[in-house]
């Protein structure tokens, strides 16, 4: 099973990378096309288990313990067989 974890800053937390990318896109002529930019990270991992409930529980624990700073970041887990 494959777990895909998308991590991004919570709403209200300043995303300085997103602001910088937005500003640069504006200067490249995309001012009317882009309203906001948020930059995050994606983690893709192969898991031994084929049980979706077990996989979700394991990946959630990994996120809570190491992969995500839950004070300032949110995460979303997608599982693929």
mmCIF file as gemmi writes it, N, C-alpha and C atoms, coordinates in Angstrom:
data_model
loop_
_atom_site.group_PDB
_atom_site.id
_atom_site.type_symbol
_atom_site.label_atom_id
_atom_site.label_alt_id
_atom_site.label_comp_id
_atom_site.label_asym_id
_atom_site.label_entity_id
_atom_site.label_seq_id
_atom_site.pdbx_PDB_ins_code
_atom_site.Cartn_x
_atom_site.Cartn_y
_atom_site.Cartn_z
_atom_site.occupancy
_atom_site.B_iso_or_equiv
_atom_site.pdbx_formal_charge
_atom_site.auth_seq_id
_atom_site.auth_asym_id
_atom_site.pdbx_PDB_model_num
ATOM 1 N N . UNK Axp A 1 ? 0.849 -1.179 0 1 0 ? 1 A 1
ATOM 2 C CA . UNK Axp A 1 ? 0 0 0 1 0 ? 1 A 1
ATOM 3 C C . UNK Axp A 1 ? 0.894 1.241 0 1 0 ? 1 A 1
ATOM 4 N N . UNK Axp A 2 ? 0.441 2.275 -0.647 1 0 ? 2 A 1
ATOM 5 C CA . UNK Axp A 2 ? 1.161 3.545 -0.701 1 0 ? 2 A 1
ATOM 6 C C . UNK Axp A 2 ? 0.392 4.599 0.072 1 0 ? 2 A 1
ATOM 7 N N . UNK Axp A 3 ? 1.115 5.341 0.904 1 0 ? 3 A 1
ATOM 8 C CA . UNK Axp A 3 ? 0.529 6.465 1.636 1 0 ? 3 A 1
ATOM 9 C C . UNK Axp A 3 ? 1.084 7.755 1.049 1 0 ? 3 A 1
ATOM 10 N N . UNK Axp A 4 ? 0.18 8.684 0.757 1 0 ? 4 A 1
ATOM 11 C CA . UNK Axp A 4 ? 0.57 10.007 0.271 1 0 ? 4 A 1
ATOM 12 C C . UNK Axp A 4 ? 0.12 11.002 1.33 1 0 ? 4 A 1
ATOM 13 N N . UNK Axp A 5 ? 1.075 11.74 1.874 1 0 ? 5 A 1
ATOM 14 C CA . UNK Axp A 5 ? 0.793 12.691 2.948 1 0 ? 5 A 1
ATOM 15 C C . UNK Axp A 5 ? 1.083 14.089 2.424 1 0 ? 5 A 1
ATOM 16 N N . UNK Axp A 6 ? 0.067 14.936 2.423 1 0 ? 6 A 1
ATOM 17 C CA . UNK Axp A 6 ? 0.227 16.337 2.033 1 0 ? 6 A 1
ATOM 18 C C . UNK Axp A 6 ? 0.207 17.177 3.307 1 0 ? 6 A 1
ATOM 19 N N . UNK Axp A 7 ? 1.256 17.977 3.477 1 0 ? 7 A 1
ATOM 20 C CA . UNK Axp A 7 ? 1.419 18.792 4.678 1 0 ? 7 A 1
ATOM 21 C C . UNK Axp A 7 ? 1.503 20.257 4.266 1 0 ? 7 A 1
ATOM 22 N N . UNK Axp A 8 ? 0.752 21.093 4.964 1 0 ? 8 A 1
ATOM 23 C CA . UNK Axp A 8 ? 0.78 22.529 4.688 1 0 ? 8 A 1
ATOM 24 C C . UNK Axp A 8 ? 0.553 23.322 5.949 1 0 ? 8 A 1
ATOM 25 N N . UNK Axp A 9 ? 0.922 24.563 5.898 1 0 ? 9 A 1
ATOM 26 C CA . UNK Axp A 9 ? 0.718 25.431 7.053 1 0 ? 9 A 1
ATOM 27 C C . UNK Axp A 9 ? -0.775 25.654 7.294 1 0 ? 9 A 1
ATOM 28 N N . UNK Axp A 10 ? -1.15 25.737 8.567 1 0 ? 10 A 1
ATOM 29 C CA . UNK Axp A 10 ? -2.546 26.004 8.917 1 0 ? 10 A 1
ATOM 30 C C . UNK Axp A 10 ? -2.934 27.402 8.449 1 0 ? 10 A 1
ATOM 31 N N . UNK Axp A 11 ? -4.216 27.584 8.21 1 0 ? 11 A 1
ATOM 32 C CA . UNK Axp A 11 ? -4.713 28.912 7.85 1 0 ? 11 A 1
ATOM 33 C C . UNK Axp A 11 ? -4.374 29.873 8.998 1 0 ? 11 A 1
ATOM 34 N N . UNK Axp A 12 ? -3.937 31.054 8.653 1 0 ? 12 A 1
ATOM 35 C CA . UNK Axp A 12 ? -3.569 32.036 9.661 1 0 ? 12 A 1
ATOM 36 C C . UNK Axp A 12 ? -2.083 32.044 9.987 1 0 ? 12 A 1
ATOM 37 N N . UNK Axp A 13 ? -1.353 31.006 9.571 1 0 ? 13 A 1
ATOM 38 C CA . UNK Axp A 13 ? 0.094 30.968 9.769 1 0 ? 13 A 1
ATOM 39 C C . UNK Axp A 13 ? 0.746 31.563 8.524 1 0 ? 13 A 1
ATOM 40 N N . UNK Axp A 14 ? 1.621 32.518 8.723 1 0 ? 14 A 1
ATOM 41 C CA . UNK Axp A 14 ? 2.28 33.195 7.606 1 0 ? 14 A 1
ATOM 42 C C . UNK Axp A 14 ? 3.1 32.208 6.79 1 0 ? 14 A 1
ATOM 43 N N . UNK Axp A 15 ? 2.85 32.163 5.505 1 0 ? 15 A 1
ATOM 44 C CA . UNK Axp A 15 ? 3.584 31.309 4.574 1 0 ? 15 A 1
ATOM 45 C C . UNK Axp A 15 ? 4.53 32.199 3.776 1 0 ? 15 A 1
ATOM 46 N N . UNK Axp A 16 ? 5.732 32.391 4.302 1 0 ? 16 A 1
ATOM 47 C CA . UNK Axp A 16 ? 6.669 33.312 3.659 1 0 ? 16 A 1
ATOM 48 C C . UNK Axp A 16 ? 7.111 32.801 2.284 1 0 ? 16 A 1
ATOM 49 N N . UNK Axp A 17 ? 7.246 31.476 2.113 1 0 ? 17 A 1
ATOM 50 C CA . UNK Axp A 17 ? 7.595 30.939 0.802 1 0 ? 17 A 1
ATOM 51 C C . UNK Axp A 17 ? 6.463 31.19 -0.195 1 0 ? 17 A 1
ATOM 52 N N . UNK Axp A 18 ? 5.239 30.996 0.24 1 0 ? 18 A 1
ATOM 53 C CA . UNK Axp A 18 ? 4.089 31.245 -0.621 1 0 ? 18 A 1
ATOM 54 C C . UNK Axp A 18 ? 3.999 32.705 -1.027 1 0 ? 18 A 1
ATOM 55 N N . UNK Axp A 19 ? 4.241 33.593 -0.061 1 0 ? 19 A 1
ATOM 56 C CA . UNK Axp A 19 ? 4.203 35.037 -0.358 1 0 ? 19 A 1
ATOM 57 C C . UNK Axp A 19 ? 5.29 35.406 -1.37 1 0 ? 19 A 1
ATOM 58 N N . UNK Axp A 20 ? 6.481 34.851 -1.198 1 0 ? 20 A 1
ATOM 59 C CA . UNK Axp A 20 ? 7.582 35.148 -2.124 1 0 ? 20 A 1
ATOM 60 C C . UNK Axp A 20 ? 7.26 34.627 -3.529 1 0 ? 20 A 1
ATOM 61 N N . UNK Axp A 21 ? 6.716 33.415 -3.605 1 0 ? 21 A 1
ATOM 62 C CA . UNK Axp A 21 ? 6.351 32.859 -4.92 1 0 ? 21 A 1
ATOM 63 C C . UNK Axp A 21 ? 5.247 33.684 -5.559 1 0 ? 21 A 1
ATOM 64 N N . UNK Axp A 22 ? 4.261 34.106 -4.771 1 0 ? 22 A 1
ATOM 65 C CA . UNK Axp A 22 ? 3.166 34.923 -5.282 1 0 ? 22 A 1
ATOM 66 C C . UNK Axp A 22 ? 3.699 36.243 -5.842 1 0 ? 22 A 1
ATOM 67 N N . UNK Axp A 23 ? 4.58 36.886 -5.088 1 0 ? 23 A 1
ATOM 68 C CA . UNK Axp A 23 ? 5.158 38.15 -5.537 1 0 ? 23 A 1
ATOM 69 C C . UNK Axp A 23 ? 5.923 37.958 -6.856 1 0 ? 23 A 1
ATOM 70 N N . UNK Axp A 24 ? 6.705 36.89 -6.94 1 0 ? 24 A 1
ATOM 71 C CA . UNK Axp A 24 ? 7.477 36.631 -8.153 1 0 ? 24 A 1
ATOM 72 C C . UNK Axp A 24 ? 6.558 36.339 -9.34 1 0 ? 24 A 1
ATOM 73 N N . UNK Axp A 25 ? 5.498 35.565 -9.108 1 0 ? 25 A 1
ATOM 74 C CA . UNK Axp A 25 ? 4.537 35.309 -10.184 1 0 ? 25 A 1
ATOM 75 C C . UNK Axp A 25 ? 3.894 36.607 -10.663 1 0 ? 25 A 1
ATOM 76 N N . UNK Axp A 26 ? 3.592 37.508 -9.721 1 0 ? 26 A 1
ATOM 77 C CA . UNK Axp A 26 ? 3.05 38.823 -10.098 1 0 ? 26 A 1
ATOM 78 C C . UNK Axp A 26 ? 4.016 39.562 -11.022 1 0 ? 26 A 1
ATOM 79 N N . UNK Axp A 27 ? 5.308 39.55 -10.659 1 0 ? 27 A 1
ATOM 80 C CA . UNK Axp A 27 ? 6.295 40.285 -11.461 1 0 ? 27 A 1
ATOM 81 C C . UNK Axp A 27 ? 6.542 39.622 -12.806 1 0 ? 27 A 1
ATOM 82 N N . UNK Axp A 28 ? 6.211 38.33 -12.925 1 0 ? 28 A 1
ATOM 83 C CA . UNK Axp A 28 ? 6.355 37.634 -14.213 1 0 ? 28 A 1
ATOM 84 C C . UNK Axp A 28 ? 5.132 37.784 -15.098 1 0 ? 28 A 1
ATOM 85 N N . UNK Axp A 29 ? 4.148 38.56 -14.637 1 0 ? 29 A 1
ATOM 86 C CA . UNK Axp A 29 ? 2.987 38.833 -15.471 1 0 ? 29 A 1
ATOM 87 C C . UNK Axp A 29 ? 1.751 38.004 -15.154 1 0 ? 29 A 1
ATOM 88 N N . UNK Axp A 30 ? 1.758 37.285 -14.055 1 0 ? 30 A 1
ATOM 89 C CA . UNK Axp A 30 ? 0.61 36.458 -13.683 1 0 ? 30 A 1
ATOM 90 C C . UNK Axp A 30 ? -0.25 37.106 -12.59 1 0 ? 30 A 1
ATOM 91 N N . UNK Axp A 31 ? -0.19 38.415 -12.472 1 0 ? 31 A 1
ATOM 92 C CA . UNK Axp A 31 ? -0.889 39.134 -11.403 1 0 ? 31 A 1
ATOM 93 C C . UNK Axp A 31 ? -2.386 38.865 -11.402 1 0 ? 31 A 1
ATOM 94 N N . UNK Axp A 32 ? -3.01 38.84 -12.559 1 0 ? 32 A 1
ATOM 95 C CA . UNK Axp A 32 ? -4.457 38.623 -12.64 1 0 ? 32 A 1
ATOM 96 C C . UNK Axp A 32 ? -4.835 37.149 -12.509 1 0 ? 32 A 1
ATOM 97 N N . UNK Axp A 33 ? -3.887 36.244 -12.754 1 0 ? 33 A 1
ATOM 98 C CA . UNK Axp A 33 ? -4.186 34.815 -12.782 1 0 ? 33 A 1
ATOM 99 C C . UNK Axp A 33 ? -4.097 34.15 -11.41 1 0 ? 33 A 1
ATOM 100 N N . UNK Axp A 34 ? -3.285 34.686 -10.501 1 0 ? 34 A 1
ATOM 101 C CA . UNK Axp A 34 ? -3.024 34.019 -9.217 1 0 ? 34 A 1
ATOM 102 C C . UNK Axp A 34 ? -3.505 34.885 -8.074 1 0 ? 34 A 1
ATOM 103 N N . UNK Axp A 35 ? -4.414 34.348 -7.271 1 0 ? 35 A 1
ATOM 104 C CA . UNK Axp A 35 ? -4.931 35.083 -6.116 1 0 ? 35 A 1
ATOM 105 C C . UNK Axp A 35 ? -4.101 34.862 -4.858 1 0 ? 35 A 1
ATOM 106 N N . UNK Axp A 36 ? -3.595 33.645 -4.666 1 0 ? 36 A 1
ATOM 107 C CA . UNK Axp A 36 ? -2.823 33.323 -3.461 1 0 ? 36 A 1
ATOM 108 C C . UNK Axp A 36 ? -1.971 32.094 -3.743 1 0 ? 36 A 1
ATOM 109 N N . UNK Axp A 37 ? -0.87 31.967 -3.023 1 0 ? 37 A 1
ATOM 110 C CA . UNK Axp A 37 ? 0.01 30.806 -3.147 1 0 ? 37 A 1
ATOM 111 C C . UNK Axp A 37 ? 0.329 30.301 -1.749 1 0 ? 37 A 1
ATOM 112 N N . UNK Axp A 38 ? 0.163 29.006 -1.549 1 0 ? 38 A 1
ATOM 113 C CA . UNK Axp A 38 ? 0.556 28.337 -0.307 1 0 ? 38 A 1
ATOM 114 C C . UNK Axp A 38 ? 1.487 27.202 -0.714 1 0 ? 38 A 1
ATOM 115 N N . UNK Axp A 39 ? 2.61 27.081 -0.045 1 0 ? 39 A 1
ATOM 116 C CA . UNK Axp A 39 ? 3.58 26.045 -0.372 1 0 ? 39 A 1
ATOM 117 C C . UNK Axp A 39 ? 3.643 25.058 0.784 1 0 ? 39 A 1
ATOM 118 N N . UNK Axp A 40 ? 3.599 23.781 0.44 1 0 ? 40 A 1
ATOM 119 C CA . UNK Axp A 40 ? 3.669 22.724 1.438 1 0 ? 40 A 1
ATOM 120 C C . UNK Axp A 40 ? 4.641 21.658 1.002 1 0 ? 40 A 1
ATOM 121 N N . UNK Axp A 41 ? 4.471 20.479 1.577 1 0 ? 41 A 1
ATOM 122 C CA . UNK Axp A 41 ? 5.332 19.363 1.198 1 0 ? 41 A 1
ATOM 123 C C . UNK Axp A 41 ? 4.496 18.104 1.059 1 0 ? 41 A 1
ATOM 124 N N . UNK Axp A 42 ? 5.01 17.159 0.294 1 0 ? 42 A 1
ATOM 125 C CA . UNK Axp A 42 ? 4.332 15.887 0.088 1 0 ? 42 A 1
ATOM 126 C C . UNK Axp A 42 ? 5.317 14.771 0.404 1 0 ? 42 A 1
ATOM 127 N N . UNK Axp A 43 ? 4.837 13.792 1.156 1 0 ? 43 A 1
ATOM 128 C CA . UNK Axp A 43 ? 5.637 12.619 1.493 1 0 ? 43 A 1
ATOM 129 C C . UNK Axp A 43 ? 4.91 11.404 0.926 1 0 ? 43 A 1
ATOM 130 N N . UNK Axp A 44 ? 5.638 10.57 0.192 1 0 ? 44 A 1
ATOM 131 C CA . UNK Axp A 44 ? 5.068 9.348 -0.372 1 0 ? 44 A 1
ATOM 132 C C . UNK Axp A 44 ? 5.85 8.181 0.216 1 0 ? 44 A 1
ATOM 133 N N . UNK Axp A 45 ? 5.127 7.237 0.812 1 0 ? 45 A 1
ATOM 134 C CA . UNK Axp A 45 ? 5.817 6.079 1.387 1 0 ? 45 A 1
ATOM 135 C C . UNK Axp A 45 ? 5.094 4.784 1.061 1 0 ? 45 A 1
ATOM 136 N N . UNK Axp A 46 ? 5.892 3.75 0.851 1 0 ? 46 A 1
ATOM 137 C CA . UNK Axp A 46 ? 5.363 2.405 0.631 1 0 ? 46 A 1
ATOM 138 C C . UNK Axp A 46 ? 5.242 1.736 1.993 1 0 ? 46 A 1
ATOM 139 N N . UNK Axp A 47 ? 4.108 1.095 2.218 1 0 ? 47 A 1
ATOM 140 C CA . UNK Axp A 47 ? 3.85 0.435 3.494 1 0 ? 47 A 1
ATOM 141 C C . UNK Axp A 47 ? 3.771 -1.077 3.299 1 0 ? 47 A 1
ATOM 142 N N . UNK Axp A 48 ? 4.126 -1.82 4.328 1 0 ? 48 A 1
ATOM 143 C CA . UNK Axp A 48 ? 4.068 -3.29 4.274 1 0 ? 48 A 1
ATOM 144 C C . UNK Axp A 48 ? 2.639 -3.803 4.314 1 0 ? 48 A 1
ATOM 145 N N . UNK Axp A 49 ? 1.795 -3.148 5.078 1 0 ? 49 A 1
ATOM 146 C CA . UNK Axp A 49 ? 0.442 -3.645 5.299 1 0 ? 49 A 1
ATOM 147 C C . UNK Axp A 49 ? -0.465 -3.401 4.1 1 0 ? 49 A 1
ATOM 148 N N . UNK Axp A 50 ? -1.455 -4.253 3.948 1 0 ? 50 A 1
ATOM 149 C CA . UNK Axp A 50 ? -2.484 -4.023 2.922 1 0 ? 50 A 1
ATOM 150 C C . UNK Axp A 50 ? -3.823 -3.701 3.573 1 0 ? 50 A 1
ATOM 151 N N . UNK Axp A 51 ? -3.84 -3.635 4.903 1 0 ? 51 A 1
ATOM 152 C CA . UNK Axp A 51 ? -5.045 -3.305 5.657 1 0 ? 51 A 1
ATOM 153 C C . UNK Axp A 51 ? -5.159 -1.782 5.774 1 0 ? 51 A 1
ATOM 154 N N . UNK Axp A 52 ? -6.214 -1.221 5.188 1 0 ? 52 A 1
ATOM 155 C CA . UNK Axp A 52 ? -6.348 0.242 5.14 1 0 ? 52 A 1
ATOM 156 C C . UNK Axp A 52 ? -6.449 0.87 6.529 1 0 ? 52 A 1
ATOM 157 N N . UNK Axp A 53 ? -7.186 0.259 7.428 1 0 ? 53 A 1
ATOM 158 C CA . UNK Axp A 53 ? -7.336 0.815 8.783 1 0 ? 53 A 1
ATOM 159 C C . UNK Axp A 53 ? -6.001 0.823 9.525 1 0 ? 53 A 1
ATOM 160 N N . UNK Axp A 54 ? -5.257 -0.263 9.407 1 0 ? 54 A 1
ATOM 161 C CA . UNK Axp A 54 ? -3.94 -0.343 10.052 1 0 ? 54 A 1
ATOM 162 C C . UNK Axp A 54 ? -2.99 0.688 9.448 1 0 ? 54 A 1
ATOM 163 N N . UNK Axp A 55 ? -3 0.791 8.131 1 0 ? 55 A 1
ATOM 164 C CA . UNK Axp A 55 ? -2.132 1.748 7.446 1 0 ? 55 A 1
ATOM 165 C C . UNK Axp A 55 ? -2.446 3.176 7.883 1 0 ? 55 A 1
ATOM 166 N N . UNK Axp A 56 ? -3.738 3.524 7.909 1 0 ? 56 A 1
ATOM 167 C CA . UNK Axp A 56 ? -4.115 4.883 8.302 1 0 ? 56 A 1
ATOM 168 C C . UNK Axp A 56 ? -3.679 5.17 9.739 1 0 ? 56 A 1
ATOM 169 N N . UNK Axp A 57 ? -3.857 4.198 10.627 1 0 ? 57 A 1
ATOM 170 C CA . UNK Axp A 57 ? -3.459 4.385 12.029 1 0 ? 57 A 1
ATOM 171 C C . UNK Axp A 57 ? -1.944 4.579 12.143 1 0 ? 57 A 1
ATOM 172 N N . UNK Axp A 58 ? -1.176 3.766 11.417 1 0 ? 58 A 1
ATOM 173 C CA . UNK Axp A 58 ? 0.283 3.883 11.464 1 0 ? 58 A 1
ATOM 174 C C . UNK Axp A 58 ? 0.76 5.227 10.911 1 0 ? 58 A 1
ATOM 175 N N . UNK Axp A 59 ? 0.211 5.62 9.773 1 0 ? 59 A 1
ATOM 176 C CA . UNK Axp A 59 ? 0.655 6.872 9.138 1 0 ? 59 A 1
ATOM 177 C C . UNK Axp A 59 ? 0.228 8.075 9.984 1 0 ? 59 A 1
ATOM 178 N N . UNK Axp A 60 ? -0.941 8.009 10.568 1 0 ? 60 A 1
ATOM 179 C CA . UNK Axp A 60 ? -1.376 9.096 11.46 1 0 ? 60 A 1
ATOM 180 C C . UNK Axp A 60 ? -0.406 9.242 12.622 1 0 ? 60 A 1
ATOM 181 N N . UNK Axp A 61 ? -0.004 8.132 13.221 1 0 ? 61 A 1
ATOM 182 C CA . UNK Axp A 61 ? 0.957 8.171 14.333 1 0 ? 61 A 1
ATOM 183 C C . UNK Axp A 61 ? 2.287 8.746 13.86 1 0 ? 61 A 1
ATOM 184 N N . UNK Axp A 62 ? 2.735 8.344 12.662 1 0 ? 62 A 1
ATOM 185 C CA . UNK Axp A 62 ? 3.982 8.888 12.112 1 0 ? 62 A 1
ATOM 186 C C . UNK Axp A 62 ? 3.897 10.402 11.95 1 0 ? 62 A 1
ATOM 187 N N . UNK Axp A 63 ? 2.759 10.869 11.449 1 0 ? 63 A 1
ATOM 188 C CA . UNK Axp A 63 ? 2.566 12.313 11.253 1 0 ? 63 A 1
ATOM 189 C C . UNK Axp A 63 ? 2.569 13.046 12.587 1 0 ? 63 A 1
ATOM 190 N N . UNK Axp A 64 ? 1.834 12.516 13.541 1 0 ? 64 A 1
ATOM 191 C CA . UNK Axp A 64 ? 1.72 13.16 14.849 1 0 ? 64 A 1
ATOM 192 C C . UNK Axp A 64 ? 3.05 13.168 15.604 1 0 ? 64 A 1
ATOM 193 N N . UNK Axp A 65 ? 3.845 12.086 15.462 1 0 ? 65 A 1
ATOM 194 C CA . UNK Axp A 65 ? 5.087 11.961 16.223 1 0 ? 65 A 1
ATOM 195 C C . UNK Axp A 65 ? 6.3 12.595 15.56 1 0 ? 65 A 1
ATOM 196 N N . UNK Axp A 66 ? 6.322 12.655 14.213 1 0 ? 66 A 1
ATOM 197 C CA . UNK Axp A 66 ? 7.535 13.102 13.546 1 0 ? 66 A 1
ATOM 198 C C . UNK Axp A 66 ? 7.328 13.977 12.316 1 0 ? 66 A 1
ATOM 199 N N . UNK Axp A 67 ? 6.48 13.553 11.412 1 0 ? 67 A 1
ATOM 200 C CA . UNK Axp A 67 ? 6.451 14.151 10.077 1 0 ? 67 A 1
ATOM 201 C C . UNK Axp A 67 ? 5.804 15.525 10.011 1 0 ? 67 A 1
ATOM 202 N N . UNK Axp A 68 ? 4.928 15.829 10.939 1 0 ? 68 A 1
ATOM 203 C CA . UNK Axp A 68 ? 4.155 17.075 10.88 1 0 ? 68 A 1
ATOM 204 C C . UNK Axp A 68 ? 4.275 17.832 12.198 1 0 ? 68 A 1
ATOM 205 N N . UNK Axp A 69 ? 4.484 19.118 12.117 1 0 ? 69 A 1
ATOM 206 C CA . UNK Axp A 69 ? 4.44 19.97 13.303 1 0 ? 69 A 1
ATOM 207 C C . UNK Axp A 69 ? 2.988 20.405 13.469 1 0 ? 69 A 1
ATOM 208 N N . UNK Axp A 70 ? 2.242 19.672 14.27 1 0 ? 70 A 1
ATOM 209 C CA . UNK Axp A 70 ? 0.794 19.889 14.364 1 0 ? 70 A 1
ATOM 210 C C . UNK Axp A 70 ? 0.416 21.217 15.011 1 0 ? 70 A 1
ATOM 211 N N . UNK Axp A 71 ? 1.383 21.922 15.556 1 0 ? 71 A 1
ATOM 212 C CA . UNK Axp A 71 ? 1.095 23.251 16.114 1 0 ? 71 A 1
ATOM 213 C C . UNK Axp A 71 ? 0.81 24.236 14.98 1 0 ? 71 A 1
ATOM 214 N N . UNK Axp A 72 ? 1.575 24.126 13.887 1 0 ? 72 A 1
ATOM 215 C CA . UNK Axp A 72 ? 1.438 25.092 12.792 1 0 ? 72 A 1
ATOM 216 C C . UNK Axp A 72 ? 1.066 24.46 11.458 1 0 ? 72 A 1
ATOM 217 N N . UNK Axp A 73 ? 1.037 23.109 11.394 1 0 ? 73 A 1
ATOM 218 C CA . UNK Axp A 73 ? 0.759 22.442 10.113 1 0 ? 73 A 1
ATOM 219 C C . UNK Axp A 73 ? -0.438 21.512 10.209 1 0 ? 73 A 1
ATOM 220 N N . UNK Axp A 74 ? -1.141 21.386 9.1 1 0 ? 74 A 1
ATOM 221 C CA . UNK Axp A 74 ? -2.197 20.384 8.922 1 0 ? 74 A 1
ATOM 222 C C . UNK Axp A 74 ? -1.677 19.338 7.954 1 0 ? 74 A 1
ATOM 223 N N . UNK Axp A 75 ? -2.249 18.138 8.031 1 0 ? 75 A 1
ATOM 224 C CA . UNK Axp A 75 ? -1.859 17.107 7.081 1 0 ? 75 A 1
ATOM 225 C C . UNK Axp A 75 ? -3.093 16.34 6.616 1 0 ? 75 A 1
ATOM 226 N N . UNK Axp A 76 ? -2.955 15.764 5.423 1 0 ? 76 A 1
ATOM 227 C CA . UNK Axp A 76 ? -4.015 14.953 4.822 1 0 ? 76 A 1
ATOM 228 C C . UNK Axp A 76 ? -3.377 13.675 4.291 1 0 ? 76 A 1
ATOM 229 N N . UNK Axp A 77 ? -3.987 12.543 4.63 1 0 ? 77 A 1
ATOM 230 C CA . UNK Axp A 77 ? -3.445 11.25 4.236 1 0 ? 77 A 1
ATOM 231 C C . UNK Axp A 77 ? -4.342 10.642 3.152 1 0 ? 77 A 1
ATOM 232 N N . UNK Axp A 78 ? -3.715 10.18 2.064 1 0 ? 78 A 1
ATOM 233 C CA . UNK Axp A 78 ? -4.404 9.436 1.018 1 0 ? 78 A 1
ATOM 234 C C . UNK Axp A 78 ? -3.722 8.082 0.908 1 0 ? 78 A 1
ATOM 235 N N . UNK Axp A 79 ? -4.52 7.019 0.892 1 0 ? 79 A 1
ATOM 236 C CA . UNK Axp A 79 ? -3.971 5.672 0.771 1 0 ? 79 A 1
ATOM 237 C C . UNK Axp A 79 ? -4.364 5.087 -0.577 1 0 ? 79 A 1
ATOM 238 N N . UNK Axp A 80 ? -3.384 4.42 -1.216 1 0 ? 80 A 1
ATOM 239 C CA . UNK Axp A 80 ? -3.624 3.767 -2.508 1 0 ? 80 A 1
ATOM 240 C C . UNK Axp A 80 ? -3.164 2.322 -2.404 1 0 ? 80 A 1
ATOM 241 N N . UNK Axp A 81 ? -3.967 1.433 -2.948 1 0 ? 81 A 1
ATOM 242 C CA . UNK Axp A 81 ? -3.63 -0.004 -2.906 1 0 ? 81 A 1
ATOM 243 C C . UNK Axp A 81 ? -2.439 -0.306 -3.785 1 0 ? 81 A 1
